[in-house]
Amino acid sequence: MAPSLEEPEPVQDVFSNPTKAKPQLVAPEPEHCPGPESEKAGTADSCAGCPNQKICATAPKGPDPDIPLISQRLAGVKHRVLVLSGKGGVGKSTFTSLLAHAFALNPDSTIGIMDTDICGPSIPKMMGAENETIHVSNSGWSPVWVMDNLGVMSIQFMLPNKDDAIIWRGPKKNGLIKQFLKDVDWGDLDLLLVDTPPGTSDEHLSVNSFLKESGIDGAIVVTTPNEVSLLDVRKELDFCQKAGIKILGLVDNMAGFVCPKCTKESQIFEATTGGGKALSEEIGIPYLGAVPLDPRIGMAGDYGESYFDSFPDSPACMALKKVVRGVASQIGLDTQNIFAED
């Protein structure tokens, strides 16, 4: 018998205590901790001397009973794509919002964004929804629909004050991400974009673990062309390989600056080692393209507007269209109704 979906918890209850996961630890997890829900919890060599050892050793083990519920909840979601970056500040969340707006240009497609950047949720601002709140019904939490076919879910919608800091350890973050997957009524989506924080931390591990059964189509990795950013991208790509996540491609973001007056392009982040294109060729992964830095992208984000609608003929928009086609061709999404081939 298929598992039935539970009635969603009140939003404020989840925000104050977003995880009911056992065991409840009495101290932070030490270095090399196998994880409190691991089969080796409490018995591994690294557990010796840990205040949590007895708690972890006696906790129930086995498959997470919420995983089948997540799969059932996401049964209507055709494609799931992660947006990753090794380093912060490369424009990953901005890029996620641009992708969502691009795919939503097709009126026959329904797109969702799940913001898992728990401590730095910027997606709502860029989507013009930072002051929205979550509506809860018998069918679950409702995404905030910024367009008829574009929905967003973020912790920002749960904050009593939009400037409140979220100071959470891993278990609380993991619990909220699980709630986003299990209790949000995503409905029928053609594409769910998962915006993540930079690096390879709890949020990435949780998303990958929770979506193992329902499946992840792949990940888009965003970088700037300079070597400092690429150093961390290599680690991100290694994470994808170890986690079994298909890499849909690498994107050079802010690859050159387009002057809004003369439209001339100049380099800001110099590709001293060849940028993302050279790294893609070296590792053997798709290179989706380079998107130039346009100040109007930032302005569109500040005002919560679609850059595609405002500046459809800009160089950055042309580059983004190429990226969208590259992603769509790999996961099987039709772009014919989005924009004509250039």
C-alpha positions in Angstrom: 0.0 0.0 0.0 1.3 3.4 -0.9 2.1 5.7 2.0 -0.4 8.5 2.6 0.7 12.1 3.0 0.5 13.5 6.5 -1.3 16.7 7.3 1.3 19.5 7.1 2.5 21.0 10.4 1.8 24.7 11.1 4.4 26.9 9.5 5.4 28.6 12.8 5.7 25.2 14.6 8.1 24.0 11.9 10.1 27.3 12.0 10.6 27.1 15.8 11.4 23.4 15.7 11.8 22.2 12.1 13.1 18.7 12.7 11.7 15.9 14.8 14.5 13.6 13.8 15.8 11.2 16.4 18.1 11.2 18.1 18.1 14.6 19.8 21.7 15.3 20.4 23.1 16.9 23.6 26.3 18.3 21.9 27.5 19.4 18.5 28.5 16.6 16.2 32.3 16.1 16.3 34.7 16.0 13.4 34.4 12.7 11.3 31.0 12.0 12.9 29.3 9.3 10.8 26.0 11.0 11.4 23.4 10.3 14.1 21.2 8.4 11.7 24.1 6.3 10.2 24.3 2.5 10.8 27.7 3.2 12.5 26.2 5.9 14.8 27.6 5.4 18.3 29.9 2.6 17.3 32.4 4.2 14.9 35.9 5.0 16.2 35.2 8.7 16.0 32.3 8.2 18.4 34.7 7.4 21.3 34.4 10.1 24.0 31.5 11.9 22.3 28.7 13.0 24.7 26.2 11.8 22.1 27.6 8.2 21.8 25.0 6.5 24.0 22.1 8.5 22.4 23.2 7.6 18.9 24.0 4.0 19.7 20.5 3.3 21.0 18.6 5.3 18.4 16.4 3.4 15.9 18.2 2.7 12.6 16.8 2.0 9.1 15.4 3.8 6.1 14.0 7.2 6.5 10.2 6.8 6.5 9.7 10.2 5.0 11.5 9.4 1.8 8.5 7.5 0.2 6.3 10.5 1.2 8.7 12.9 -0.5 8.6 10.7 -3.7 4.8 10.7 -3.5 4.6 14.5 -3.0 7.0 15.1 -6.0 5.3 12.6 -8.3 3.9 15.4 -10.4 7.3 17.1 -10.8 8.8 16.0 -14.2 12.3 17.4 -13.8 14.5 18.4 -10.8 17.7 20.4 -11.3 20.1 21.7 -8.7 21.9 25.0 -9.1 25.3 24.8 -7.4 28.4 27.0 -6.9 31.7 26.3 -5.2 32.2 29.9 -4.1 29.8 32.5 -2.9 29.2 35.7 -4.8 29.3 34.2 -8.3 25.7 35.0 -8.9 24.2 31.6 -8.4 20.9 32.7 -7.0 20.6 35.4 -9.5 21.2 32.8 -12.2 18.6 30.6 -10.7 16.0 33.4 -10.9 17.0 34.1 -14.5 16.6 30.4 -15.5 13.2 30.3 -13.8 12.0 33.4 -15.6 13.3 32.0 -18.9 11.6 28.7 -18.6 8.4 30.4 -17.4 8.2 32.3 -20.7 6.5 29.1 -22.0 2.9 29.6 -20.9 2.4 25.8 -21.2 5.1 25.1 -18.6 4.9 25.4 -14.8 8.2 26.1 -13.0 9.1 26.0 -9.3 12.0 27.3 -7.3 13.0 25.7 -3.9 15.3 28.0 -2.0 17.6 25.9 0.2 20.0 28.7 1.0 18.6 28.7 4.6 20.9 31.4 6.0 20.9 33.7 3.0 17.6 33.4 1.2 17.7 36.0 -1.6 15.4 34.3 -4.2 12.2 35.9 -2.8 13.6 39.4 -3.2 14.7 38.8 -6.8 11.3 37.3 -7.6 9.4 40.3 -6.2 7.9 38.3 -3.3 10.0 39.1 -0.2 6.9 40.3 1.8 4.8 37.3 1.0 3.8 34.6 3.6 3.0 30.9 3.3 -0.6 29.7 3.0 -1.3 26.4 4.6 -4.2 24.2 3.5 -5.2 20.6 3.9 -3.2 19.7 0.9 0.0 21.2 2.3 2.0 24.4 2.2 1.3 26.4 -0.9 4.2 27.9 -2.9 4.2 31.6 -3.4 3.1 32.1 -7.0 4.9 35.1 -8.5 3.4 34.3 -11.9 0.6 32.0 -13.0 3.2 29.4 -13.8 6.1 30.2 -11.5 6.0 29.3 -7.8 8.6 29.8 -5.1 9.3 28.3 -1.6 11.8 29.9 0.8 12.4 30.3 4.5 12.1 34.0 3.9 8.4 33.6 3.8 8.4 32.3 7.3 10.4 35.0 9.0 8.5 37.3 11.4 11.0 40.0 10.4 12.6 39.9 7.0 16.0 41.0 8.5 16.0 38.3 11.2 19.2 36.2 11.1 18.8 32.4 10.8 21.3 30.9 13.1 20.8 27.2 12.7 23.0 24.1 12.9 22.8 21.3 10.3 19.9 19.2 11.8 17.5 22.2 11.8 18.4 23.1 8.2 18.0 19.4 7.2 14.6 19.3 8.9 13.3 22.4 7.1 14.5 21.2 3.7 12.6 17.9 4.3 9.5 19.9 5.1 9.9 21.8 1.8 9.9 18.5 -0.1 7.4 16.6 2.0 4.8 19.2 2.9 4.8 21.7 0.1 2.0 21.2 -2.4 4.1 21.6 -5.6 1.4 20.1 -7.7 2.3 19.4 -11.4 5.6 21.0 -12.4 7.6 20.7 -15.5 10.8 21.8 -13.7 11.8 22.3 -10.1 15.0 24.4 -9.7 16.7 23.9 -6.4 18.8 26.9 -5.4 21.6 25.9 -2.9 24.1 27.8 -0.8 27.7 27.9 -1.9 30.0 25.0 -1.1 29.3 21.4 -0.2 27.5 21.5 3.2 24.5 20.0 5.1 22.0 21.5 2.6 23.6 19.8 -0.4 23.8 16.4 1.4 20.2 16.7 2.6 18.8 17.5 -0.8 20.7 14.7 -2.5 19.7 12.2 0.2 16.0 13.2 0.2 15.7 13.2 -3.6 17.6 9.9 -4.1 14.4 7.9 -4.6 12.4 10.5 -6.6 15.5 11.4 -8.7 17.6 14.4 -9.7 18.0 15.2 -13.4 21.4 16.9 -12.7 23.2 20.0 -11.6 24.2 23.2 -13.2 27.4 24.6 -11.7 27.9 28.4 -11.8 31.3 30.0 -11.6 33.1 33.2 -12.5 36.0 32.8 -15.0 38.8 33.6 -12.6 41.0 30.8 -11.1 40.1 31.7 -7.5 36.5 30.7 -8.2 37.5 27.6 -10.3 39.5 26.3 -7.3 36.2 25.8 -5.4 34.3 24.6 -8.5 36.7 21.7 -8.8 35.6 20.6 -5.3 32.0 21.1 -6.2 32.4 18.9 -9.3 34.1 16.3 -7.1 31.2 16.4 -4.7 28.8 15.8 -7.6 30.8 12.8 -8.8 30.9 11.2 -5.3 27.2 11.9 -4.7 26.2 10.5 -8.1 24.8 13.7 -9.4 24.9 14.2 -13.2 26.6 17.5 -14.2 24.4 19.2 -16.8 27.1 21.7 -17.4 29.3 24.6 -16.2 28.4 28.3 -16.7 30.8 31.2 -16.7 28.8 34.0 -15.0 29.8 37.6 -15.1 32.2 36.8 -17.9 32.8 40.3 -19.1 31.1 43.6 -18.4 28.6 45.1 -20.8 28.5 48.9 -20.7 24.8 50.0 -20.6 25.8 53.1 -22.6 27.9 51.8 -25.5 27.2 48.0 -25.0 31.0 47.4 -25.3 32.2 44.4 -23.4 35.3 44.3 -21.2 36.7 41.6 -18.8 36.2 42.0 -15.0 37.1 38.4 -13.8 40.0 37.6 -16.1 40.1 33.9 -17.2 43.8 33.5 -16.4 43.6 29.7 -16.7 41.0 29.5 -19.5 37.9 29.9 -17.3 35.0 27.5 -17.1 35.3 26.5 -20.7 38.9 25.2 -20.3 37.9 23.4 -17.1 34.9 21.8 -18.8 37.1 20.5 -21.6 39.7 19.3 -19.1 37.2 17.3 -17.0 34.9 16.3 -19.9 31.6 17.9 -18.9 29.3 20.1 -20.9 30.1 23.8 -21.1 26.8 25.7 -21.2 28.2 29.1 -22.0 29.3 32.5 -20.7 27.0 35.2 -19.4 28.3 38.7 -19.4 27.9 41.0 -16.4 25.1 43.5 -17.0 24.2 46.0 -14.3 20.6 45.8 -15.4 20.4 42.2 -14.2 21.1 43.4 -10.7 18.5 46.2 -11.1 15.9 43.7 -12.3 16.6 41.5 -9.2 16.4 44.5 -6.8 13.0 45.4 -8.3 11.8 41.8 -8.5 11.3 42.0 -12.3 12.1 39.7 -15.1 15.3 40.6 -17.0 14.0 38.7 -20.0 10.9 40.8 -20.2 12.8 44.1 -19.8 15.9 43.5 -21.9 15.2 40.7 -24.4 17.7 41.8 -26.9 20.7 42.4 -24.6 23.9 40.4 -24.9 23.4 38.8 -21.5 19.9 37.7 -22.5 21.2 36.2 -25.7 23.8 34.2 -23.7 21.2 33.1 -21.2 19.0 31.7 -24.0 21.9 29.5 -25.1 22.3 28.2 -21.6 18.6 27.5 -21.3 18.6 25.5 -24.6 21.6 23.5 -23.4 19.9 22.6 -20.2 16.5 21.9 -21.8 18.0 19.6 -24.4 19.6 17.4 -21.8 16.6 17.0 -19.6 14.0 16.9 -22.4 12.2 20.2 -22.0 10.8 21.9 -25.1 12.0 25.5 -25.6 10.1 26.1 -28.9 7.5 28.2 -27.2 10.0 30.1 -25.1 11.9 32.0 -27.8 12.8 31.5 -31.5 16.2 30.1 -32.4 18.7 32.9 -32.8 
